[in-house]
């Protein structure tokens, strides 16, 4: 909303030298707001308030407005104060996200173009440098806050290990960890000369996301309309840039370079691989793990200024066809359409409503609770005081939200294998307090049982021992692994730090603490050699202390392994919340994370098949019905097909002739 207000002010300011009537300029500014605020990525990210991108967008937009004001009159004390404020906001923006610096090159060009003598005013320059550094000082809170060990502290930029102290805060270790975070070392960004994809392909990625802004055609049903809308707003932006250059060159010296920075400059700097959804016919290229449209948020939002100027230009041209008159604008007399002519031509402005109408369902997050519900369902698939091994952002960040914000199942330890390859995350697992399991708020299936609260961390290791774990080691020979009656062979492989930590937790905490592998992990537990001991319970697989034995509620299904039918059925019927919210939502536009609804479909199919095999077809039907509704709502119903007949060695009970459709994992 703040960014949209700034684009309104900038658009209105550019129109001052063009349109004499205030109402016309207000219409022009409102068009910029309408286009910029309802562009898909801007709209869909606007309420994702734990992200930094829209906060950064607001900062860049405020800087843009202040710089346009400075360009009007770059002389005098007021202009100097504006420059100082701009420098401070650039630094402050960088402390939120690197994109806070996006406006800096354009500000520099504007200063050189409008008032190059500033370079000779060393006191003003020193003041700007000083306040820019002052703006960056929020970074100083990181090592202080991190030393108090909050629940979530990615990177943990502190040299303190067990408590806050000034001696460890002001230490070389703190400096190293802080600079690692500050320089985004965890992302291992390559040099700009090492291009991750050809530049034309990277520009093509930007264009693909640009097309999304006006009609987010997630399922490829309106490609022609999407292409036409994108070309229209692109041409309007080019028209608007030209009109900006012709009518208000003072502010163009800033806004033109800003647009260049936020398009071609940003594309070159980000140096992305092929986009997740880009050029699907190319099978051998490296791709980003998800679509990165949010990294161009600033570009799509600011484009609204030029798109609005271009649309006003067309509006004026059409109005002129209905009649014009001479009016005074400053010291000049110009030809302007009559007021009646403007009104007659105004239907053309309805084109600005395209993104609002086209993105109404795809961008809005109204009533969108499926991610939160998925987090609760996955946590509740784990028995009290369990350890849940996860693999990435999608099956970890929602769980952190559920635990730390809504207080759902804080007794569960989340062990993310991606982060377990770092030393700081391992220390956080050791340091994490043991939270009491709240049976009254937990699933009914866990009530009426005695759950022993652990007294220590999931690993019996000191911080120094944890820090000494190597990043990886090559296992050249099969390795026996035993814990009680559990005995497996780990196949030859590269054992990473994360693998070692998971194995160590099993050695130190299992079976007193139940150990689970999220079923989003793609068979990680099997890769470690535990396949025969894994039992599906809801959205997770439980590591069993002994080999499972077939019974009415324990079945071995082809392709899935052992399934605890009683627990999974109780979770499906009485605990799971996401199937209902997925059905209510009625769509799933982000194909990169489609594994989440797919997991529910697979769970429902496995449960239905298990119930059918054990003679409970009547209980299977409602499960399968909900599963098919989820598949239809998330556009995954096309992956259903009949399961081949099982081999004769697998005993079938009940309605053995009944085929349960099962999903085939999409490529």
C-alpha positions, 0 to 999 in steps of 0.5 A: 500500500505504501509503495502504491501510494508512492507510485501515485505521487510520482505519476501525478508529479510527472503529469503536472507538466503535461495535464493542467487539470488536477482531476486528470492527474489524480486519474493518472495516479490512480491508474498507476495504483490499480495496475501496480497493486494488482500485478500478480506477484505484487498482490500475492506477496503483499500479505506474506508478511514474514518475507522481506520483499514487500518491505523492501519495495516500500523502501525503494518506492519512498526513495523514488518519491523523495528523489523525484522531489529532489530532482524538481529543485536540487539546490538549497538546504531543503534539497540537501536534507532530502539527499541525507534522508535518501542516503539513510533510507538506502542504508536502512533498506539494505539492512532489511534486504540487499534490494534496498540498494536497488535505487542507489545507482539511479540516485547517483545518476540523477545527482550527476545529471541534475546537480553535479556540483554536489560532488564538490561539497565534501561535507554533504557527501560525508554526511550522506555516507555517515547516515547510510552507515547509520541506516545499516546499523540494525545489523548490529542487533543480530549478534546480540539477539542471536546470543540469546538463542531464539527458537529460529536463528538462521546462521546464528551470527554470534560467537557465544555458545551457551549464553550472552556475554560481551566477551564472546559477542565482541570476538573474532568468531562473532565477526566471522559468523556475522560477515558470513551472514552479511555476505550471504555466504550460505547461498554460495553465489557464483561470480557474475562471469559464471553465468548459470544460464544464457543471458537471453534465457534469463531475460526470457525468465523475466518475460515469463514472469512479466506475462504472469503479472497481468493474467496468471494463467497457471494451468495454460488455459488462456495463453493467447489472452495472457500473451496479449495482455502482457504485450499491451502492458509492455507497450504501454510501459514503453510509451510511458517511458517515452512520454516521461522522457519528453514531458518531464526530463528532470525526474526521468534522469532518476526514474529511467535508470531506476527502471533499467536497474530493476530490469536488465541490471537485476536480471544480470546480477541475479544470474538465475538458472532456468526458471522452474516453469520456463521452457519445459521442453528443455529437459537437460538444463539446470533449473531453480527449485521454485519460480523466482518471480518475487525477486522481480517484485520491484520491477513489476510494481514500478512498471505501473508508473510507465504503464499508467503514463502510456495509458494516459497518453492513449487516453489523451490521443483518443480524446483529441479525436472528439474535439480539443481547445487551447489552454494555458499550461504555465507560460505555454498555450497548448491544445487540450481535448474538451472535458467532454472529450476526455469523458467520451474516451475514458472507456479505454482506461478500463484496460487497467482493470485487467490484472484486478479481474484476471488475478482475483482468484489466483493472487488473493490469499483470502481464507488460504489456510492449507499451508498452516493446516499441512504443518499441523497435520504433519506435526500431529502425525508424530507421536509425543516427543518425537523427532521429525526429519524433514528435507527443505523449506516447504516441509520445515518453515510452515512447521516452525510457524505452527510451533512458534506462533500457534504453539502446535506440537512444540514437543516435536523436534524438527530436524531439517537435513538441509540445515543439518549440514551446518554447524549452527543448526546442530548446536540449536538442536542440542540447545533446544529445550524439551517442551511439555506435550499438551495432551488436551490439545493433541490428537485423541489417538495419543490420549490415555497413554503414558508419554515419558518426557525426555530429560536431555537433548536428542544427541549426547554431544558437547558443542565442540564435538558437534562442531567437529563433525566433518561436512562429509565422508565417503563410505566405501564399504557397507556399514552395519548399524545397530540399535537394540533389535534394529539392525540395518546395513548402510549402503556405500555412499557419501555420508554427509554431516546431516546423515551423521547427525540423523544416525547419531540421534537414532543412536542416542535418543531412539526408541525413547524418542520416536523417530519419524521421516517426513514423507516429503523426503522422497525416501530419505529413510530408505536411502539410509537403509531403514526401509524395512523398519519404516511404518507409514503413519499419516504424513510421516514414516515412523522408524520401528524398533523391530521389524513390523509384523502383518496384522489387520491394522499393519499391512505391507503395500507395494510401493509404499511399504508398511502402513499403520492403518488404524493410526493413519485412518484416525489421523485422516478422519479426526485430525487432518485439516488440510484436505478440507482447506484444499478442497475449499480453496479449489486450486493449486497454482504453484506447481513447484510445491505441488508435492504437498497436495500430492502427499495427501492424495497418495496418503488417501489412496494408500489408506483406501487400498489398505482398508480394502485389502483388509476387508473394510471397503465401506470405510475405504469409500469415504477416504477415496471420495475425499482423496479424489476431491483433493485431486480435482481441486488441485488439478491433480486428477489427471494422474490417477490410473489403475494400479496393476494387479499385485503379485500372487505372493501378496495375500488379499482379503476382502473385496480383492477384485476392487481396483483402487486408482492410485496416483502416478508421481508426475515427473 
